[in-house]
Amino acid sequence: MMKQAVPRATDSLATPPGPLQKAPALDMASVATIAPQETPRSDPPTRIFGLQDAPCYRPTAKEWMDPLKYIERIRPEAEKAGICKIIPPEGWKPPFCLDTEVFRFKTRIQRLNSMEGQTRTNLNYLDQLCKFHRQQGHPVFKIPQLDKRPIDLFQLRKEVTARGGYQKVTAAKKWAEIGRGLNYTRKQCTSMSNALKNAYLNIIMPYESYLAKHKPVLSANDNATGTTAGVKREASSDSTMETNQGSLATPAASPPSHHDTPAPPARRSKRIKKEPTSYADSTPTSPATSQSNRLSAEPVPTKAVDEAEANPKAICELCHEGGHLDRMLICDGCELGHHTFCLNPPLQHIPKTDWYCAKCLINGEDFGFEEGEEYSLSSFQQKCNTFKKEYFEKQGFVDGKAPEDAVEREFWRLVESTFETVEVEYGADLHSSQHGSGFPTSKRDPKNKYSSHPSNLNNIPVLQDSLFRHINSDISGMMVPWLYVGMCFSTFCWHNEDHYTYSINYMHWGETKTWYGIPASDAHQFEETMKQSVPELFEQQPDLLFQLVTMLSPGRLVANGVKVLALDQRPGQVVVTFPQAYHAGFNHGFNFAEAVNFAPPDWCHFGVECAQRYKEHRKHPVFSHDELIMTTALRDTAPATAKWLQDEMVELLERETTQRALALKQCPSIRVIHEGVDRPEEEVQCLHCNSYIYLSQIGCSCTNKVVCSDHMDELCKCAESEHFLRLRYTDDELRQISERVHATAAVAAKA
């Protein structure tokens, strides 16, 4: 049996028990269900950043009856863009089959500027400055302004650091030069040098001195304990910074996506959350919140541990001793105790605001999305339409009807704005197995001709040419479609698909969804550009590229030599993403899309590469690649399958026998056990790197945990004689299976 996916945050979003409360049905006449006539963009292109459009294809009705074969035919050209658009034939119009009176879903809250990598880095630094000064008893309520705009304190710090620090800048009289680097001129502001110098001296320098004192100690402690500073893999919250027209306020929070997004584990927010709103069918309120409407948070009660309520075993993280509970502070980040007299410098009084230990203050917390409210489609439509109308009326557009290029430009302006926050919601990664599919299905509507149509997204993963038909289990979000309910500016951040598989996305109805794609050939350059652009985020979250929570402007990427293309998806249109292709995008308004993964034979070598990448980053895979190849070899004896499978078997055989030989060389006396049965997934997953080791595992009699040959030293401290090498297939069996596949392929070649 293949392996189940790691549960995602949305796995638990089931319909509430008890009688279904019906909402007003969605008026399908109020949403676009047919795309307007496609008109090619001008040449040269007028799209923002000068991006070229990704290719668009129009299959015939006959070609659309075999979508995987059609995608294989267009692949040589389309994969060079990473994404492509397909406009189905004229007569292909599957009905929308969800019951809109009972369909309900929860959203994710997205703060646009918190998702852009460089802006988030800036906001994180402002957050740290705010926390630091508040803890020191002299909070900074306003960011100093120059030329009627707040000084960019993070960029000021970078400019000063690049020139050797405060003392050298002052001695060399380079404050005016720094001002020019921040796009100020003496003509605009005569006191520029003094203003920048004072801002650095009063706000930045105290914190930099604190960093210089504490960060080396924290790094040494982390290295000693074998941890990575700032990495919290299980629970975290956003450490973004809200600003009130230049005022330093308290943090806010934000989640990931799959296909037009995929999803990381559930994230914990430290914010006090609102009670869940049931179905949200009341009068809508705008989800957009401009910074001018935000207020600083009120101080919270003391963080000292009450003697009567405290855990008597509470231990100080600094002196590693208990006692003195009346002087024990609990960090609002890690929730660990610290004696006030052990701090450097010691605190004489218990702070009346949030308090963070040095590690949490410096490193912050991992970024993730916060759960929003629960809606019906009709209530969410009201919220979406009200938001867009009010937002773009303020921009001067009659009745809020802004052209697509204006929406696109405004989206990227907001994403890159440090001091303006707009908040939207996205119904992303909703399981069709729980909510139902927008397509008719054989189980629900067997007589509908679209239920069995090959291009129905419920059927694509298990078509004849998809390897997923050899997976018995329901891999969440890959074999079963996920649903996406968007609103204006709701976003899916840069990511590629789980296991580098293909994805296919169909828009049932609604407003445009804009996509950006990067081909697999530029994936490495994209990753390097991301790391160079936001090194601070990668230091805090080394697995950031797996988290689906970060945007970076296509303009920045293009400037760094990354190939980026774009397309606009409208109702009834399909978007295909290719293996290892990064993609991102946003919605122009209320819409409904559905997406699923598939894996034809040409995907296999990408799958091997992705499995290795997951291993290096210790990321949990969704399924075992080797088990999928072996299951295909044993079940599918068709000559056509053997033609492509023979190369995959050669690669698997060489890799597996090499790993077994390595294990035997390292432990000559290790016991070899052959078990010809499948084991539970926790018994075929490496304890250290989390990779599936379906074909062979190294274990010990002292534990049911196992490791791969690369991590034998991580298993236990028992004697070598206690260890064993457990094989699912012997070397001879693997060779026999491989030879059988080759023989079938040879016969097919002669035919």
Helices and strands as residue ranges (DSSP letters): G 9-12, G 28-30, G 48-50, E 52-53, E 56-57, G 63-65, H 67-78, E 83-86, E 104-111, H 112-115, H 117-135, E 145-146, E 149-150, H 153-162, H 166-171, H 175-181, H 192-199, I 200-204, H 205-225, E 240-244, E 247-252, G 291-293, G 325-327, E 328-330, E 337-339, G 340-342, H 358-363, E 370-376, H 377-394, G 398-400, H 404-415, E 423-431, H 432-435, G 460-462, G 467-470, E 482-486, E 491-495, G 498-500, E 502-510, E 513-518, G 520-522, H 523-533, H 535-540, G 544-546, H 554-559, E 565-569, E 574-577, E 582-587, E 591-598, G 601-603, H 604-617, H 625-635, H 639-666, E 671-674, G 681-683, E 696-700, E 703-707, G 709-714, G 720-722, E 723-727, H 731-750
